[in-house]
Amino acid sequence: MDIIWQQLCYWEMIANTLIHREFTSSYTAKFVIEKDRMYTENANRSSGDGIITPDNMEPNPKNPIIASFFRNIGWSDRLGSGVRNIFKYSKYYSGEEPEFVEGDVFRLIVPLNEDYSYDIKNGDKKTAIKNGDKKISKKTIQNYKKILEFMEEGKEYTIQDFCNLLNLKPSRTKELLKALTQDIEQIGNNKNRKYRLK
């Protein structure tokens, strides 16, 4: 469901803006959604200029107290995880990589591509529109994040692995996994079923 990737992207972009904002600046933070992209602009205490990628980033806790608070309430993971997460979610959501542009004004740009939409790509525009209106709770989004970050390429997991991770009953855990079928595949029958990344 694209709505999952959409909300995960929103979540990470907003958290990134708050955690890395230069609060002494009067520059107004922006979150703008356009037809072909969404982006944030934010005052920044820059340590350099240029494009940031998961390969060249150097985590820099600009607001460590806010970052620590967000980690404690489950809004963010470890330092630097936002860049990796947005790169991952953006590929699922739009098929393209985001841009992190470091400077006195920090810009984060996530491309939007309706033609790439999972539901529209599979010929079900009505489903895409319906899913776009569907609200997903913060707790559910956190659980999706936990599942996807827990799973490693090539490894197989049982339903009990996810129940232990999320502290949930099997029935609710299966619902969460079902929503992630675009990215997770099931192997085996009910009794011996396992899950792995596609």
PAKE-432633 format. One record per residue (C-alpha): x negated, y, z. Coordinates in steps of 0.001 Angstrom, whole numbers, plus 524288, in hexadecimal, padded with zeros to 5 digits. Layout:
XYZ/...
END
This chain:
800008000080000/7FA3D80D087FBF6/800DF813B180771/7F71C80CDC8107E/7EB46812178092F/7F1AB81F76807FE/7F3DA8209E81695/7E67581B20819E4/7E05982564810ED/7E868830508173B/7E4BE82B6C824B7/7D62482B15821EC/7D6208384481AEF/7DD0483F2382631/7D4648389183073/7C84B83C5582885/7CCC084A7F827E3/7CED684B7F83698/7C2AA843FA83AB0/7B95384B73831C4/7BF4F8591B831EF/7B6CF864D083569/7C03386AF883F34/7B880877B48408A/7BBD987B2683260/7C827882A482EAB/7C90187B18821C4/7D677874D7820EF/7D6548660581FDF/7DE3C861108144C/7E4A78544381090/7EA1785577802C6/7F15F84B327FACD/7F1F384D4E7EC1F/7F6B1844AB7E107/7E96A83EAF7DE0F/7E21F8403D7EAF9/7E302843697F95C/7D83C84A878006E/7D404850D280D0B/7CBB385CFF80EC2/7C5B585FD881BC9/7BBD98690D82216/7AF518617D823E8/7A2738625882B37/79B0585D0A81F9D/78EB0854FC820FE/78C958556C8123A/7937B8570C80534/7983484CE87FB94/7A06A840B07FA21/7A19E837068055F/7A3228287480299/7A30681C8580B8F/794FB81A2980705/78F3D8278A80A22/7977282C2781598/7911782F5882284/79B8482F5F82D32/79B5683C5F83455/7A49F83DFA83FE8/7A87D84C4483E39/7B31084B63848AD/7AF2683F9885109/7B98F8420A85B72/7C4878421885156/7BE7C8363684A89/7BDDD82EEC8577F/7CC028328085A9C/7D08082DB684D33/7C938820DB84F13/7CFAE81F0185C5A/7DD6E820D0856D3/7DA758184084B01/7DA738232A840D6/7CC74820C783C94/7C2448162783D42/7B3A18177F83E81/7AC0182353839C5/7AB6F823BA82AE8/7B69481A12828F6/7BF5A82492822EE/7B6FE825A6816A6/7B6AA816E7814C1/7C53B8158E81764/7C94D8206780E06/7C0BA81AA180346/7C74E80D7980582/7D54D8129780673/7D3E181BD07FAE2/7CFFE810A77F1D9/7DC30809067F59B/7E4D28150C7F505/7E03C81B967E873/7D5DC812CD7E274/7CBEA81DDC7E381/7C1B28222C7ED40/7C3A082E0B7F5FF/7BA328397E7F68E/7B43783E7E80326/7ADD084B9E80037/7A505850E280B01/7A30785F8480C39/7A72686B15814AD/7B4D98671B8108D/7B64E8585B81114/7BF198529D80688/7C4DC844F780629/7CBE0841A37F971/7D3CB8352B7F75E/7D89B8330A7E958/7E6DA82F567E73C/7EAFD826D07DBE3/7F93E822D37DAB9/7F5FF819837CF86/7ED23811F37D8BC/7F807810247E2B9/7F938801C17E654/8080C801967E504/808A8809C17D899/7FD7A801F67D2B4/8059B7F5C37D4E6/811A27FBA97CE8A/819967FF307DA7B/81AC280DF37DB13/826BA80D247E3FD/81EDF805A17EE1A/8140280FB97ED85/81DAC81AC17EFDA/824528133B7FAC9/8175A8100580144/8133B81E2680001/81E9882228808A5/81C18817A1812B6/8168281BF681FCE/80C0F813B882617/809058158B83481/7FBA1819BC8395B/7FA4280CC78407D/7FCEB80525833F4/7F2CF80D2382C84/7E8FF80A9183768/7EBCF7FC0083654/7E9C47FC2482784/7DCC180302829B4/7D89F7F91E833FE/7DBD37EDA182B16/7D4A57F30581F3A/7C8B87F741826FB/7C8337EA4582E50/7C8037E1F4821FC/7BB257DF0B81B31/7B95A7DB5180CEA/7B9867CC8780AF5/7BDEE7C922818D2/7CAD07C24D81BE9/7D36E7C57382798/7DEC17BECC82E89/7EB267C5708332E/7E5FB7C3A784110/7D9D27CBA283DB5/7E29F7D71783A2B/7EBA77D4FB845DC/7DFD47D5D084ED9/7DAB97E1D9847BD/7E7AA7E9328485D/7ED1C7E357854EF/7F9CF7E04484DC0/802A17D46F84C0A/801257CC3F83F9A/80E1C7D0F6839DA/80A307DF6183A43/7FC5D7DC4F835DB/801A67D50A829E5/809F47E0FA82657/7FDD27E98F8266A/7F61E7DFE581E26/801647DEBC8147E/800D87ED708121A/7F2777EC2480E78/7F42B7E1A7803ED/7EE1C7EAD87F9E5/7E1317E9008010E/7E2707DC7880900/7E56C7CEEF803B8/7EAEB7C31780AC3/7E45F7B5DF809B8/7EADA7A8FF80D69/7F8387A557812A9/7FF1F7AA8381EC3/7F85F7A1A182885/7EA877A3CF823A2/7EC4E7B11281D26/7E0B17BA3481CCC/7DEB97C7EA81798/7D3957CE5F8104D/7D0D07DADB808D2/7D3B87DA1D7FA3F/
END
